[in-house]
Amino acid sequence: MNLKPDGTLVLTRRDVAALLTIEECTSAVERAFKLYGEGKTQPPGVLGIHAKDGGFHIKAGILNLDRPYFAAKINANFPQNSSRFGLPLIQGVIVLCDAENGYPLAVMDSIEITIQRTGAATAVAAKHLARPDSQTLTICGCGNQGRASFKALRNLFSFKEVFALDPDRAQTQTLANEFSGETTAKAVYSSGLEAAIRQSDVVVTCTPAKQFFLKDAWVRAGTFIAAVGADSEDKQELEPALLTRANLVVDILEQAASIGELHHAIDLGLMTNDDADGELGEIVARRKPGRER
């Protein structure tokens, strides 16, 4: 389809927030995962560059919808931004182009799309992997991503109880108060995390932690965990032993094995991806012999 461009749209965060709902985003993410799983789109490209107190990610891909589109997101991730500068942790831009002729269709603020897209991906995974009757949710990380995760998940599950945890106690309480309008919500702190995890059906970890805090012994069989925060090789939220008894599902195996939670277990020799099935929605890594539990 050859369409003459009318110009390049420039969309602020406010514009994006007004146009995009979490429901629309969840539907779009599920469709994109399905197309990728069916081999109808090529793997995206990812580049990460470390900075002194944070880092930059560049992620790009092509998707064929009514016509082919190319998108590239440049995000900066600086965990101390709020306390040091009063700025968001994540900032960046997204460039959307016509993949038939390269014309730049839009330049968009990336913050709202990143927040909603990540929450939507959590919801899509939970839809297919969590127990349908899940009633208890724990969210570790009470910033924007925690809010988006709850908004996306509440459309799928009737949670009776939600636990919220964050190193910032004030932020933890604020989020718990927001959730309490829809369900029984409680603010928990480090000393209460174990009890919350032990009774949870769904757990979302969306923190910038560099040392695991969610322990293997706390997680009961059948619990669904969306490990969101570890988006670079130096981040970690889950104890590696936990992965050895889990059915581990990722979108892109090569990327998951080099950054995030999976690579920690591989580096420790607890798991291997040598014989893994890289198809979307399949168990993608194997336990080392003798480690089944």
QUITAJO-V469459 format. One record per helix or strand of 2 or more residues. SS is the DSSP state (alpha for helix, beta for strand). FROM is the first residue (numbers start at 0). TO is the last residue. If there is no record, write none. Layout:
BEGIN
SS_FROM_TO + SS_FROM_TO
END
This chain:
BEGIN
beta_8_10 + alpha_12_18 + alpha_21_36 + beta_44_50 + beta_53_63 + beta_67_76 + alpha_80_84 + beta_89_97 + beta_103_108 + alpha_110_128 + beta_135_139 + alpha_143_152 + beta_160_164 + alpha_168_178 + beta_183_186 + alpha_189_197 + beta_201_204 + alpha_215_217 + beta_223_226 + alpha_239_242 + alpha_252_255 + alpha_260_266 + beta_270_271 + beta_285_286
END
